[in-house]
Amino acid sequence: MQFKNATVRTQLTLGFGILVAIVLAVAVLSVNSLGKANDRFKTHVQQVSARESLVNLILSGVKDSSLNIYGLVLVSEAADIEAGKKQVAAAEERTTAAIAQLQAAIAQHSDVTDKDRNFVAAIFKAEEAYQPIAQHIVELALDEKKAEAIDRMNRELRPQLITLLNTADQYLKYSKQQAKESLDTAQRAYQQTRLIFIIISLVALSLAVILGWIIIRALIRALGEEPAVLGQVVQRIASGDLSQVTGAKTAPQGSVLAAIGEMQEKLYQLVSQVAVSAESIVTASTEITMGNEDLSRRTEAQASSLEQTSASMEQLTATVKHNADNAHQGNLMANDASQVAQRGGTVVERVVSTMHEIASSSGKVTQIINVIESIAFQTNILALNAAVEAARAGEQGRGFAVVAGEVRTLAQRSATAAKEIKDLIGESVDRVNIGSKLVDEAGSTMQEVVNAVKGVNSLMAEITLASSEQHTGIDQVNKAVVQMDEATQQNAALVEQSAAAAESLKQQAHILLQGISEFDISRAGNLNGTTIAIR
């Protein structure tokens, strides 16, 4: 897996892990170098300096011893001689102790070289040669053999002292040379360590810069923009501003900025579509509400008209029923008249005696005919009213108009027939009045009467049948009107429910518009060529 394709956590872990490893390596090298430098310093201070101090003590003891010996040779007072003797003894004791310590240090110290051992051996040898001579000179001085003491001091002690001092001085120079070499070594080690540290630091710095650049580049590529800018963009979208995200189109694919841009576009499209749909719902619900209100008014008007029509039909039904009853009664009377006319043909001989009865019957028939004419006239009026009401009912009253027309035709025919009957009855009455003069014509007249009565009977039968059919048709029309009234009432209720549902839909659409009004898409572009501005 390439570093650039790794996750941010992996990149940060690897980057900081490498830097931590480098820092730890530098720390370990630093501690190690400091430890070695400290060891060298401790060795120089504790060992080299200690040996130099011991050599200086030896030189000091030898010098003190030689000076006291010279003094002892020169003094003459017993007290001075005794004091000089003690000083020589003390100096020799210090010298002996220092030599012993130097030998022990040479044996114990870890940085001792063969040259150190040779120098110490030379010092010890020179001191061993110097010590007996010095002791013998002290004895000569105590024995007051000063001339011999001075001679031996100049001839033997002085050369040994010079040898001892030169050897010690050479050793001190060698020790200083060693110290200088140690310092040079330390300086070189310091320079090497410093160079190593500089190289490691440069490498660490380079790695830090490279890793930092790679991580920053990977982060910027993954984010697409600075985190603060991304925060502002997300906050702006969260606040409802769905305007186009700057740089989202050119952001690397899969970056946070590109994802935010895609989210903004999807939100914009969704909110725009919801806004368009909500506005369409509001418009449609408003139109539905208006249509329902208009339909409700029309339905109420139609229901009112149907109620009036139903009332009129009930009246018409009652009238037609009454007309049918009268027609039936007229039919019965016509049958009776027919029977009477038939019997009249057989009892012509009784014409004269029954003329008055015929006149009386003719009068009754005239009254009946008047009733028939009145019924026919009323039927005609009712049929005319029914035709008018059917015309008002429009398409729904077309069938009723046909029935009303037939009823009117029958009523006219009934009126015509009644008029004819009336004319015939009038003629019969006239004939009755002149019956005495027209006895010879009584037979033919009676035959005509019989035929006329048969015609009346036939007309009355037709009127009765027509009245029955008219009653049946009007009853069906009445039932249809009642059903239409019930259906109209149901339609009115449904219209009210539909109006309430449309109003509720309109309110919900307004609530939806208020909900999406939190989003500002007026600057975000347009959808299908139409700019949507909610706010």
PEKA-V757697 format. One record per residue. N is the residue number from 1. RES is the residue in three letters. OMEGA is omega in whole degrees, 0 to 359 (999 if undefined). BURIAL is # if it has 24 or more other ideal C-beta (glycine too) atoms within 12 Angstrom, else .. Layout:
n=N res=RES omega=OMEGA burial=BURIAL
n=N res=RES omega=OMEGA burial=BURIAL
This chain:
n=1 res=MET omega=179 burial=.
n=2 res=GLN omega=182 burial=.
n=3 res=PHE omega=184 burial=.
n=4 res=LYS omega=179 burial=.
n=5 res=ASN omega=180 burial=.
n=6 res=ALA omega=178 burial=.
n=7 res=THR omega=180 burial=.
n=8 res=VAL omega=179 burial=.
n=9 res=ARG omega=180 burial=.
n=10 res=THR omega=179 burial=.
n=11 res=GLN omega=179 burial=#
n=12 res=LEU omega=180 burial=.
n=13 res=THR omega=179 burial=.
n=14 res=LEU omega=182 burial=#
n=15 res=GLY omega=181 burial=#
n=16 res=PHE omega=177 burial=.
n=17 res=GLY omega=177 burial=.
n=18 res=ILE omega=179 burial=#
n=19 res=LEU omega=178 burial=#
n=20 res=VAL omega=178 burial=.
n=21 res=ALA omega=178 burial=.
n=22 res=ILE omega=179 burial=#
n=23 res=VAL omega=178 burial=.
n=24 res=LEU omega=178 burial=.
n=25 res=ALA omega=178 burial=.
n=26 res=VAL omega=180 burial=#
n=27 res=ALA omega=179 burial=.
n=28 res=VAL omega=178 burial=.
n=29 res=LEU omega=179 burial=#
n=30 res=SER omega=180 burial=.
n=31 res=VAL omega=180 burial=.
n=32 res=ASN omega=180 burial=.
n=33 res=SER omega=178 burial=#
n=34 res=LEU omega=178 burial=.
n=35 res=GLY omega=179 burial=.
n=36 res=LYS omega=178 burial=.
n=37 res=ALA omega=179 burial=#
n=38 res=ASN omega=178 burial=.
n=39 res=ASP omega=179 burial=.
n=40 res=ARG omega=179 burial=#
n=41 res=PHE omega=179 burial=.
n=42 res=LYS omega=179 burial=.
n=43 res=THR omega=180 burial=#
n=44 res=HIS omega=183 burial=#
n=45 res=VAL omega=188 burial=.
n=46 res=GLN omega=186 burial=.
n=47 res=GLN omega=182 burial=#
n=48 res=VAL omega=180 burial=#
n=49 res=SER omega=179 burial=#
n=50 res=ALA omega=179 burial=#
n=51 res=ARG omega=177 burial=#
n=52 res=GLU omega=179 burial=#
n=53 res=SER omega=180 burial=.
n=54 res=LEU omega=178 burial=#
n=55 res=VAL omega=177 burial=#
n=56 res=ASN omega=176 burial=#
n=57 res=LEU omega=178 burial=#
n=58 res=ILE omega=178 burial=#
n=59 res=LEU omega=180 burial=#
n=60 res=SER omega=180 burial=.
n=61 res=GLY omega=180 burial=#
n=62 res=VAL omega=179 burial=#
n=63 res=LYS omega=178 burial=#
n=64 res=ASP omega=180 burial=#
n=65 res=SER omega=181 burial=#
n=66 res=SER omega=179 burial=#
n=67 res=LEU omega=180 burial=.
n=68 res=ASN omega=177 burial=#
n=69 res=ILE omega=176 burial=#
n=70 res=TYR omega=179 burial=#
n=71 res=GLY omega=180 burial=#
n=72 res=LEU omega=179 burial=#
n=73 res=VAL omega=185 burial=#
n=74 res=LEU omega=184 burial=.
n=75 res=VAL omega=180 burial=.
n=76 res=SER omega=180 burial=.
n=77 res=GLU omega=182 burial=.
n=78 res=ALA omega=180 burial=.
n=79 res=ALA omega=180 burial=.
n=80 res=ASP omega=179 burial=.
n=81 res=ILE omega=180 burial=#
n=82 res=GLU omega=179 burial=.
n=83 res=ALA omega=179 burial=.
n=84 res=GLY omega=179 burial=#
n=85 res=LYS omega=180 burial=#
n=86 res=LYS omega=181 burial=.
n=87 res=GLN omega=177 burial=#
n=88 res=VAL omega=180 burial=#
n=89 res=ALA omega=180 burial=#
n=90 res=ALA omega=180 burial=.
n=91 res=ALA omega=179 burial=#
n=92 res=GLU omega=179 burial=#
n=93 res=GLU omega=178 burial=.
n=94 res=ARG omega=181 burial=#
n=95 res=THR omega=180 burial=#
n=96 res=THR omega=180 burial=#
n=97 res=ALA omega=180 burial=.
n=98 res=ALA omega=179 burial=#
n=99 res=ILE omega=179 burial=#
n=100 res=ALA omega=178 burial=.
n=101 res=GLN omega=179 burial=#
n=102 res=LEU omega=177 burial=#
n=103 res=GLN omega=178 burial=#
n=104 res=ALA omega=179 burial=.
n=105 res=ALA omega=178 burial=#
n=106 res=ILE omega=181 burial=#
n=107 res=ALA omega=187 burial=.
n=108 res=GLN omega=187 burial=.
n=109 res=HIS omega=185 burial=#
n=110 res=SER omega=184 burial=.
n=111 res=ASP omega=183 burial=#
n=112 res=VAL omega=178 burial=#
n=113 res=THR omega=177 burial=.
n=114 res=ASP omega=179 burial=.
n=115 res=LYS omega=175 burial=.
n=116 res=ASP omega=181 burial=#
n=117 res=ARG omega=179 burial=.
n=118 res=ASN omega=179 burial=.
n=119 res=PHE omega=181 burial=#
n=120 res=VAL omega=178 burial=#
n=121 res=ALA omega=178 burial=.
n=122 res=ALA omega=178 burial=#
n=123 res=ILE omega=180 burial=#
n=124 res=PHE omega=180 burial=#
n=125 res=LYS omega=179 burial=.
n=126 res=ALA omega=180 burial=#
n=127 res=GLU omega=178 burial=#
n=128 res=GLU omega=178 burial=.
n=129 res=ALA omega=182 burial=#
n=130 res=TYR omega=188 burial=#
n=131 res=GLN omega=181 burial=#
n=132 res=PRO omega=180 burial=.
n=133 res=ILE omega=180 burial=#
n=134 res=ALA omega=180 burial=#
n=135 res=GLN omega=180 burial=#
n=136 res=HIS omega=178 burial=#
n=137 res=ILE omega=178 burial=#
n=138 res=VAL omega=180 burial=#
n=139 res=GLU omega=177 burial=.
n=140 res=LEU omega=179 burial=#
n=141 res=ALA omega=179 burial=#
n=142 res=LEU omega=178 burial=#
n=143 res=ASP omega=178 burial=.
n=144 res=GLU omega=173 burial=.
n=145 res=LYS omega=189 burial=.
n=146 res=LYS omega=181 burial=#
n=147 res=ALA omega=178 burial=.
n=148 res=GLU omega=179 burial=.
n=149 res=ALA omega=181 burial=#
n=150 res=ILE omega=181 burial=.
n=151 res=ASP omega=181 burial=.
n=152 res=ARG omega=179 burial=#
n=153 res=MET omega=181 burial=#
n=154 res=ASN omega=186 burial=.
n=155 res=ARG omega=185 burial=.
n=156 res=GLU omega=186 burial=#
n=157 res=LEU omega=184 burial=#
n=158 res=ARG omega=179 burial=.
n=159 res=PRO omega=179 burial=.
n=160 res=GLN omega=179 burial=#
n=161 res=LEU omega=179 burial=#
n=162 res=ILE omega=178 burial=.
n=163 res=THR omega=180 burial=#
n=164 res=LEU omega=181 burial=#
n=165 res=LEU omega=179 burial=#
n=166 res=ASN omega=179 burial=.
n=167 res=THR omega=178 burial=#
n=168 res=ALA omega=180 burial=#
n=169 res=ASP omega=177 burial=#
n=170 res=GLN omega=178 burial=#
n=171 res=TYR omega=178 burial=#
n=172 res=LEU omega=177 burial=#
n=173 res=LYS omega=178 burial=.
n=174 res=TYR omega=179 burial=#
n=175 res=SER omega=177 burial=#
n=176 res=LYS omega=177 burial=.
n=177 res=GLN omega=176 burial=.
n=178 res=GLN omega=179 burial=#
n=179 res=ALA omega=179 burial=#
n=180 res=LYS omega=178 burial=.
n=181 res=GLU omega=177 burial=.
n=182 res=SER omega=178 burial=#
n=183 res=LEU omega=177 burial=.
n=184 res=ASP omega=178 burial=.
n=185 res=THR omega=178 burial=.
n=186 res=ALA omega=179 burial=#
n=187 res=GLN omega=178 burial=.
n=188 res=ARG omega=178 burial=.
n=189 res=ALA omega=178 burial=#
n=190 res=TYR omega=181 burial=.
n=191 res=GLN omega=178 burial=.
n=192 res=GLN omega=179 burial=.
n=193 res=THR omega=179 burial=#
n=194 res=ARG omega=178 burial=.
n=195 res=LEU omega=178 burial=.
n=196 res=ILE omega=179 burial=.
n=197 res=PHE omega=179 burial=#
n=198 res=ILE omega=180 burial=.
n=199 res=ILE omega=180 burial=.
n=200 res=ILE omega=179 burial=#
n=201 res=SER omega=178 burial=.
n=202 res=LEU omega=177 burial=.
n=203 res=VAL omega=179 burial=.
n=204 res=ALA omega=179 burial=#
n=205 res=LEU omega=179 burial=.
n=206 res=SER omega=178 burial=.
n=207 res=LEU omega=179 burial=#
n=208 res=ALA omega=180 burial=.
n=209 res=VAL omega=182 burial=.
n=210 res=ILE omega=180 burial=.
n=211 res=LEU omega=178 burial=#
n=212 res=GLY omega=179 burial=.
n=213 res=TRP omega=180 burial=.
n=214 res=ILE omega=182 burial=#
n=215 res=ILE omega=179 burial=#
n=216 res=ILE omega=179 burial=.
n=217 res=ARG omega=178 burial=.
n=218 res=ALA omega=179 burial=#
n=219 res=LEU omega=180 burial=#
n=220 res=ILE omega=179 burial=#
n=221 res=ARG omega=180 burial=.
n=222 res=ALA omega=181 burial=#
n=223 res=LEU omega=183 burial=#
n=224 res=GLY omega=181 burial=#
n=225 res=GLU omega=178 burial=#
n=226 res=GLU omega=180 burial=.
n=227 res=PRO omega=180 burial=.
n=228 res=ALA omega=179 burial=.
n=229 res=VAL omega=178 burial=.
n=230 res=LEU omega=177 burial=#
n=231 res=GLY omega=178 burial=.
n=232 res=GLN omega=180 burial=.
n=233 res=VAL omega=180 burial=#
n=234 res=VAL omega=178 burial=#
n=235 res=GLN omega=180 burial=.
n=236 res=ARG omega=178 burial=#
n=237 res=ILE omega=179 burial=#
n=238 res=ALA omega=179 burial=.
n=239 res=SER omega=175 burial=.
n=240 res=GLY omega=180 burial=#
n=241 res=ASP omega=183 burial=#
n=242 res=LEU omega=175 burial=#
n=243 res=SER omega=188 burial=#
n=244 res=GLN omega=180 burial=.
n=245 res=VAL omega=182 burial=#
n=246 res=THR omega=176 burial=.
n=247 res=GLY omega=182 burial=.
n=248 res=ALA omega=181 burial=#
n=249 res=LYS omega=183 burial=.
n=250 res=THR omega=181 burial=.
n=251 res=ALA omega=179 burial=#
n=252 res=PRO omega=180 burial=.
n=253 res=GLN omega=181 burial=.
n=254 res=GLY omega=179 burial=.
n=255 res=SER omega=180 burial=#
n=256 res=VAL omega=181 burial=#
n=257 res=LEU omega=178 burial=#
n=258 res=ALA omega=178 burial=#
n=259 res=ALA omega=178 burial=#
n=260 res=ILE omega=178 burial=#
n=261 res=GLY omega=178 burial=#
n=262 res=GLU omega=177 burial=.
n=263 res=MET omega=180 burial=.
n=264 res=GLN omega=180 burial=#
n=265 res=GLU omega=180 burial=#
n=266 res=LYS omega=178 burial=.
n=267 res=LEU omega=180 burial=#
n=268 res=TYR omega=180 burial=#
n=269 res=GLN omega=181 burial=.
n=270 res=LEU omega=182 burial=.
n=271 res=VAL omega=179 burial=#
n=272 res=SER omega=179 burial=#
n=273 res=GLN omega=178 burial=.
n=274 res=VAL omega=180 burial=#
n=275 res=ALA omega=179 burial=#
n=276 res=VAL omega=180 burial=#
n=277 res=SER omega=180 burial=.
n=278 res=ALA omega=178 burial=#
n=279 res=GLU omega=177 burial=#
n=280 res=SER omega=179 burial=.
n=281 res=ILE omega=179 burial=#
n=282 res=VAL omega=180 burial=#
n=283 res=THR omega=181 burial=.
n=284 res=ALA omega=180 burial=.
n=285 res=SER omega=176 burial=#
n=286 res=THR omega=178 burial=.
n=287 res=GLU omega=179 burial=.
n=288 res=ILE omega=179 burial=#
n=289 res=THR omega=179 burial=#
n=290 res=MET omega=179 burial=.
n=291 res=GLY omega=179 burial=.
n=292 res=ASN omega=178 burial=#
n=293 res=GLU omega=178 burial=.
n=294 res=ASP omega=179 burial=.
n=295 res=LEU omega=179 burial=#
n=296 res=SER omega=178 burial=#
n=297 res=ARG omega=179 burial=.
n=298 res=ARG omega=181 burial=.
n=299 res=THR omega=177 burial=#
n=300 res=GLU omega=178 burial=.
n=301 res=ALA omega=179 burial=.
n=302 res=GLN omega=178 burial=#
n=303 res=ALA omega=178 burial=#
n=304 res=SER omega=179 burial=.
n=305 res=SER omega=180 burial=#
n=306 res=LEU omega=177 burial=#
n=307 res=GLU omega=177 burial=.
n=308 res=GLN omega=179 burial=.
n=309 res=THR omega=179 burial=#
n=310 res=SER omega=178 burial=#
n=311 res=ALA omega=179 burial=.
n=312 res=SER omega=180 burial=#
n=313 res=MET omega=177 burial=#
n=314 res=GLU omega=177 burial=.
n=315 res=GLN omega=180 burial=.
n=316 res=LEU omega=179 burial=#
n=317 res=THR omega=179 burial=#
n=318 res=ALA omega=180 burial=.
n=319 res=THR omega=180 burial=#
n=320 res=VAL omega=178 burial=#
n=321 res=LYS omega=178 burial=#
n=322 res=HIS omega=178 burial=.
n=323 res=ASN omega=179 burial=#
n=324 res=ALA omega=178 burial=#
n=325 res=ASP omega=178 burial=.
n=326 res=ASN omega=179 burial=#
n=327 res=ALA omega=178 burial=#
n=328 res=HIS omega=178 burial=#
n=329 res=GLN omega=177 burial=.
n=330 res=GLY omega=178 burial=#
n=331 res=ASN omega=178 burial=#
n=332 res=LEU omega=180 burial=.
n=333 res=MET omega=177 burial=#
n=334 res=ALA omega=176 burial=#
n=335 res=ASN omega=178 burial=.
n=336 res=ASP omega=180 burial=.
n=337 res=ALA omega=179 burial=#
n=338 res=SER omega=179 burial=#
n=339 res=GLN omega=180 burial=.
n=340 res=VAL omega=180 burial=#
n=341 res=ALA omega=179 burial=#
n=342 res=GLN omega=178 burial=.
n=343 res=ARG omega=180 burial=.
n=344 res=GLY omega=179 burial=#
n=345 res=GLY omega=183 burial=#
n=346 res=THR omega=183 burial=.
n=347 res=VAL omega=179 burial=.
n=348 res=VAL omega=182 burial=#
n=349 res=GLU omega=181 burial=.
n=350 res=ARG omega=184 burial=.
n=351 res=VAL omega=186 burial=#
n=352 res=VAL omega=183 burial=.
n=353 res=SER omega=182 burial=.
n=354 res=THR omega=182 burial=.
n=355 res=MET omega=179 burial=#
n=356 res=HIS omega=178 burial=.
n=357 res=GLU omega=179 burial=.
n=358 res=ILE omega=178 burial=#
n=359 res=ALA omega=178 burial=.
n=360 res=SER omega=179 burial=.
n=361 res=SER omega=179 burial=#
n=362 res=SER omega=177 burial=#
n=363 res=GLY omega=178 burial=.
n=364 res=LYS omega=178 burial=.
n=365 res=VAL omega=178 burial=#
n=366 res=THR omega=178 burial=#
n=367 res=GLN omega=180 burial=.
n=368 res=ILE omega=179 burial=#
n=369 res=ILE omega=176 burial=#
n=370 res=ASN omega=177 burial=.
n=371 res=VAL omega=180 burial=#
n=372 res=ILE omega=178 burial=#
n=373 res=GLU omega=179 burial=#
n=374 res=SER omega=179 burial=.
n=375 res=ILE omega=179 burial=#
n=376 res=ALA omega=179 burial=#
n=377 res=PHE omega=178 burial=.
n=378 res=GLN omega=178 burial=#
n=379 res=THR omega=178 burial=#
n=380 res=ASN omega=179 burial=#
n=381 res=ILE omega=180 burial=.
n=382 res=LEU omega=178 burial=#
n=383 res=ALA omega=178 burial=#
n=384 res=LEU omega=177 burial=.
n=385 res=ASN omega=180 burial=#
n=386 res=ALA omega=178 burial=#
n=387 res=ALA omega=178 burial=#
n=388 res=VAL omega=180 burial=.
n=389 res=GLU omega=178 burial=#
n=390 res=ALA omega=177 burial=#
n=391 res=ALA omega=177 burial=.
n=392 res=ARG omega=181 burial=.
n=393 res=ALA omega=176 burial=#
n=394 res=GLY omega=186 burial=.
n=395 res=GLU omega=183 burial=.
n=396 res=GLN omega=182 burial=#
n=397 res=GLY omega=183 burial=#
n=398 res=ARG omega=180 burial=.
n=399 res=GLY omega=178 burial=.
n=400 res=PHE omega=179 burial=#
n=401 res=ALA omega=178 burial=#
n=402 res=VAL omega=180 burial=.
n=403 res=VAL omega=180 burial=#
n=404 res=ALA omega=178 burial=#
n=405 res=GLY omega=179 burial=#
n=406 res=GLU omega=179 burial=#
n=407 res=VAL omega=180 burial=#
n=408 res=ARG omega=179 burial=#
n=409 res=THR omega=179 burial=#
n=410 res=LEU omega=179 burial=#
n=411 res=ALA omega=178 burial=#
n=412 res=GLN omega=179 burial=#
n=413 res=ARG omega=178 burial=#
n=414 res=SER omega=179 burial=#
n=415 res=ALA omega=180 burial=#
n=416 res=THR omega=180 burial=#
n=417 res=ALA omega=180 burial=#
n=418 res=ALA omega=179 burial=#
n=419 res=LYS omega=179 burial=.
n=420 res=GLU omega=179 burial=#
n=421 res=ILE omega=180 burial=#
n=422 res=LYS omega=178 burial=#
n=423 res=ASP omega=180 burial=.
n=424 res=LEU omega=180 burial=#
n=425 res=ILE omega=178 burial=#
n=426 res=GLY omega=178 burial=.
n=427 res=GLU omega=179 burial=.
n=428 res=SER omega=179 burial=#
n=429 res=VAL omega=179 burial=#
n=430 res=ASP omega=181 burial=.
n=431 res=ARG omega=178 burial=#
n=432 res=VAL omega=181 burial=#
n=433 res=ASN omega=179 burial=.
n=434 res=ILE omega=183 burial=.
n=435 res=GLY omega=181 burial=#
n=436 res=SER omega=181 burial=.
n=437 res=LYS omega=187 burial=.
n=438 res=LEU omega=180 burial=.
n=439 res=VAL omega=181 burial=.
n=440 res=ASP omega=181 burial=.
n=441 res=GLU omega=185 burial=.
n=442 res=ALA omega=182 burial=#
n=443 res=GLY omega=181 burial=.
n=444 res=SER omega=179 burial=.
n=445 res=THR omega=179 burial=#
n=446 res=MET omega=178 burial=#
n=447 res=GLN omega=177 burial=.
n=448 res=GLU omega=178 burial=.
n=449 res=VAL omega=179 burial=#
n=450 res=VAL omega=179 burial=#
n=451 res=ASN omega=179 burial=.
n=452 res=ALA omega=179 burial=#
n=453 res=VAL omega=176 burial=#
n=454 res=LYS omega=177 burial=#
n=455 res=GLY omega=177 burial=#
n=456 res=VAL omega=180 burial=#
n=457 res=ASN omega=179 burial=#
n=458 res=SER omega=179 burial=.
n=459 res=LEU omega=180 burial=#
n=460 res=MET omega=177 burial=#
n=461 res=ALA omega=178 burial=#
n=462 res=GLU omega=179 burial=#
n=463 res=ILE omega=179 burial=#
n=464 res=THR omega=179 burial=#
n=465 res=LEU omega=180 burial=.
n=466 res=ALA omega=179 burial=#
n=467 res=SER omega=178 burial=#
n=468 res=SER omega=179 burial=#
n=469 res=GLU omega=179 burial=.
n=470 res=GLN omega=179 burial=#
n=471 res=HIS omega=179 burial=#
n=472 res=THR omega=180 burial=.
n=473 res=GLY omega=180 burial=#
n=474 res=ILE omega=177 burial=#
n=475 res=ASP omega=177 burial=#
n=476 res=GLN omega=178 burial=.
n=477 res=VAL omega=179 burial=#
n=478 res=ASN omega=177 burial=#
n=479 res=LYS omega=179 burial=.
n=480 res=ALA omega=179 burial=#
n=481 res=VAL omega=178 burial=#
n=482 res=VAL omega=178 burial=.
n=483 res=GLN omega=178 burial=.
n=484 res=MET omega=179 burial=#
n=485 res=ASP omega=178 burial=#
n=486 res=GLU omega=179 burial=.
n=487 res=ALA omega=179 burial=.
n=488 res=THR omega=177 burial=#
n=489 res=GLN omega=177 burial=.
n=490 res=GLN omega=178 burial=.
n=491 res=ASN omega=179 burial=.
n=492 res=ALA omega=178 burial=#
n=493 res=ALA omega=178 burial=.
n=494 res=LEU omega=178 burial=.
n=495 res=VAL omega=178 burial=#
n=496 res=GLU omega=177 burial=.
n=497 res=GLN omega=179 burial=.
n=498 res=SER omega=178 burial=#
n=499 res=ALA omega=178 burial=#
n=500 res=ALA omega=178 burial=.
n=501 res=ALA omega=179 burial=.
n=502 res=ALA omega=178 burial=#
n=503 res=GLU omega=177 burial=.
n=504 res=SER omega=177 burial=.
n=505 res=LEU omega=179 burial=#
n=506 res=LYS omega=179 burial=#
n=507 res=GLN omega=178 burial=.
n=508 res=GLN omega=178 burial=.
n=509 res=ALA omega=177 burial=#
n=510 res=HIS omega=177 burial=.
n=511 res=ILE omega=178 burial=.
n=512 res=LEU omega=178 burial=#
n=513 res=LEU omega=177 burial=#
n=514 res=GLN omega=180 burial=.
n=515 res=GLY omega=182 burial=.
n=516 res=ILE omega=177 burial=#
n=517 res=SER omega=176 burial=.
n=518 res=GLU omega=181 burial=.
n=519 res=PHE omega=179 burial=#
n=520 res=ASP omega=180 burial=#
n=521 res=ILE omega=181 burial=#
n=522 res=SER omega=180 burial=.
n=523 res=ARG omega=186 burial=.
n=524 res=ALA omega=181 burial=#
n=525 res=GLY omega=179 burial=.
n=526 res=ASN omega=181 burial=.
n=527 res=LEU omega=183 burial=#
n=528 res=ASN omega=175 burial=.
n=529 res=GLY omega=182 burial=.
n=530 res=THR omega=180 burial=.
n=531 res=THR omega=180 burial=.
n=532 res=ILE omega=178 burial=#
n=533 res=ALA omega=183 burial=.
n=534 res=ILE omega=181 burial=#
n=535 res=ARG omega=999 burial=.
